[in-house]
Amino acid sequence: MNILIVLTSHDKLGDTEHKTGFWLEEFASPYYTLLDAGASITLASPKGGLPPLDPNSDAPDFHTEATNRFKEDAKGNEALANTVKLSSVKEEDFDAIMYPGGHGPLWDLTNDKDSISLIQAFVKANKPVASVCHAPSVLVNVKLENGDYLVKGKNLTAFSNTEEEAVQLTNVVPFLLEDELISKGANYSKVDDWNSYAITDGKLITGQNPASSQAVAKELLKLLS
């Protein structure tokens, strides 16, 4: 099982002075769920090298077994520090692709041409595409060969408007992901804020929030088994 995990390279939270990036739990939990199942994992990002970590995701309140494990994992940290450039990877080298969230993807991966073409290649090859929390933003501009948006008619989830409101970033983010997915024709659904929720529709897997990250990885393993 060769799995590609794609992380954001964007570190600025809109027009504020605050930093953003990827959310640690949304990376660490799937990373170990997949690794412990025997997967070979390659990490990539638009700029390559060390992707920015959202500092809020490293706060004590958000530490989990997986994040604590990653902090002590020299090999994992070396891999993270040396992500390959997204432009250098090819669909045919992998069995699946996964995107962890954090607010960063809203600004870079949503419109990244390499990411969009890569997702198109995975879809065409009928391989799983997984994303969690804000990372389903990587899907909103992906079109199929017939010109339809990939998410049109798909059952999926992502970080909700009410969750964005709860973290007081409704007016900071470039768009509300729930609204954007619905506007592109997705059959969006959600559960109560901060509860785990993952949906699989064909080979498309999405999770609502950080609590959903392990569930997304487990759904991915089901498709690959």
C-alpha positions in Angstrom: 0.0 0.0 0.0 1.6 3.2 -1.2 -0.2 6.3 0.1 0.5 9.9 -0.7 -0.3 12.5 2.1 -0.4 16.1 0.8 0.0 18.9 3.3 -0.4 22.7 2.9 2.5 25.1 2.4 0.4 28.2 3.4 1.1 29.7 6.8 -0.8 33.1 7.0 -4.3 33.3 8.3 -5.9 35.7 5.9 -5.2 39.3 6.5 -4.5 38.8 10.2 -1.2 38.6 12.0 -1.9 35.0 13.0 -0.2 31.9 11.6 -1.9 28.8 10.2 -0.9 25.6 8.4 -1.8 22.0 8.8 -3.6 20.7 11.9 -1.4 18.3 13.8 -4.0 15.8 14.9 -5.4 15.6 11.3 -2.0 14.5 10.1 -0.7 12.4 13.0 -3.8 10.3 13.5 -4.2 9.1 9.9 -0.4 8.9 9.6 -0.2 6.2 12.3 -3.5 4.5 11.5 -2.1 4.0 7.9 1.5 3.3 9.0 0.5 0.7 11.6 -1.6 -1.1 8.9 1.5 -1.6 6.9 1.3 1.4 4.5 4.3 3.0 2.9 3.7 6.8 3.2 5.1 9.6 1.1 4.6 13.2 2.3 4.3 16.0 -0.2 3.5 19.8 -0.2 3.3 22.5 -2.9 6.6 24.0 -1.8 8.3 20.9 -0.5 10.3 20.8 2.7 8.8 21.4 6.1 5.2 22.4 5.9 3.9 25.0 8.4 2.1 23.7 11.5 -0.9 25.6 12.8 0.5 26.6 16.2 -3.0 26.3 17.7 -3.1 22.6 16.9 0.0 22.1 19.1 -1.8 23.6 22.2 -2.1 21.2 25.2 -5.9 21.0 24.8 -5.4 19.4 21.3 -2.7 16.9 22.2 -3.7 13.3 21.6 -2.0 9.9 21.7 -1.1 10.3 18.0 0.3 13.9 18.4 2.3 12.9 21.4 3.6 9.8 19.5 4.6 12.0 16.6 6.6 14.4 18.8 8.8 11.5 19.9 9.1 10.0 16.4 12.4 11.1 14.9 11.8 9.2 11.6 8.4 10.8 11.2 9.7 14.3 11.9 12.5 13.8 9.4 9.9 12.8 6.8 7.8 15.8 7.6 10.8 18.2 7.3 11.5 16.8 3.9 8.2 16.6 2.1 8.6 16.3 -1.7 7.3 18.9 -4.0 3.8 18.2 -5.1 4.7 18.9 -8.8 7.2 15.9 -8.7 4.7 13.2 -7.7 2.7 10.9 -10.0 -0.6 9.2 -9.5 0.7 5.9 -10.9 3.2 5.6 -8.0 0.4 5.5 -5.3 -2.7 3.5 -4.4 -4.5 6.4 -2.7 -4.1 10.1 -1.8 -5.0 11.8 1.4 -5.2 15.5 2.5 -5.1 16.5 6.2 -6.8 19.8 7.0 -6.0 22.9 9.0 -6.9 26.3 7.5 -3.9 26.4 5.2 -5.4 24.4 2.3 -8.1 27.0 1.8 -5.5 29.4 0.5 -3.1 27.2 -1.5 -4.3 23.7 -2.3 -7.8 24.8 -3.3 -6.4 26.4 -6.4 -3.2 24.5 -6.8 -2.9 23.2 -10.4 -0.7 20.3 -9.5 -3.1 19.2 -6.7 -6.2 19.5 -9.0 -4.6 17.5 -11.8 -3.4 14.9 -9.4 -6.9 14.4 -7.9 -8.2 14.2 -11.5 -5.7 11.4 -12.2 -6.6 9.5 -9.1 -10.3 9.7 -9.9 -9.7 8.6 -13.5 -7.7 5.7 -12.2 -10.5 4.8 -9.7 -8.2 5.2 -6.7 -9.3 6.6 -3.3 -9.2 10.3 -2.6 -9.5 11.2 1.1 -9.6 14.5 2.9 -10.7 15.8 6.3 -11.9 19.0 8.0 -10.8 22.0 5.8 -9.0 19.8 3.3 -12.1 18.9 1.3 -11.5 22.4 -0.1 -9.0 20.7 -2.4 -12.1 19.2 -4.2 -14.1 22.3 -5.0 -12.3 23.2 -8.2 -11.7 19.7 -9.5 -13.7 18.9 -12.7 -14.3 15.6 -14.4 -13.7 15.0 -18.1 -17.3 15.9 -18.9 -16.9 19.3 -17.3 -18.9 18.6 -14.2 -17.5 19.4 -10.8 -16.2 16.3 -9.1 -18.3 16.9 -6.0 -21.6 17.3 -8.0 -24.0 14.8 -6.6 -21.5 13.3 -4.2 -22.3 12.6 -0.6 -19.7 14.3 1.5 -18.8 16.4 4.6 -16.3 19.0 5.7 -15.7 21.6 8.3 -19.2 23.2 8.9 -20.3 26.8 9.0 -21.2 26.5 12.6 -17.7 25.1 13.5 -16.1 28.0 11.6 -18.3 30.4 13.6 -17.3 28.7 16.8 -13.6 29.4 16.1 -14.5 32.9 15.1 -13.0 32.8 11.6 -16.1 33.2 9.5 -15.0 36.6 8.3 -11.3 35.6 7.9 -11.5 32.5 5.7 -11.6 33.1 1.9 -14.9 31.1 1.7 -17.1 29.0 3.9 -16.4 25.4 2.9 -19.8 24.1 3.6 -21.4 26.8 1.3 -18.7 26.3 -1.4 -19.2 22.6 -1.6 -23.0 23.0 -1.8 -22.7 25.6 -4.5 -20.7 23.1 -6.6 -23.5 20.6 -6.3 -22.4 18.4 -3.4 -24.8 16.6 -1.2 -23.3 18.0 2.0 -24.2 16.7 5.4 -22.9 17.1 9.0 -23.3 16.0 12.6 -23.2 18.1 15.7 -20.1 20.3 16.0 -16.8 18.6 16.9 -18.2 15.0 16.7 -16.6 12.4 14.5 -18.2 12.0 11.1 -16.8 10.4 7.9 -18.5 9.6 4.6 -17.4 7.3 1.8 -19.1 7.8 -1.6 -17.5 5.5 -4.1 -13.8 6.2 -3.8 -14.3 9.7 -2.3 -13.8 9.9 1.5 -14.4 13.0 3.6 -14.4 13.8 7.3 -16.0 16.8 9.1 -13.4 18.0 11.6 -10.3 17.0 13.6 -12.2 14.4 15.5 -13.0 12.6 12.2 -9.4 12.2 11.1 -8.9 8.6 12.3 -12.4 7.6 10.9 -11.3 8.9 7.5 -8.1 6.8 7.6 -10.0 3.7 8.6 -12.5 4.2 5.8 -9.5 4.6 3.4 -8.0 1.3 4.7 -11.4 -0.4 4.0 -11.3 0.7 0.4 -7.7 -0.5 0.1 -8.2 -3.9 1.8 
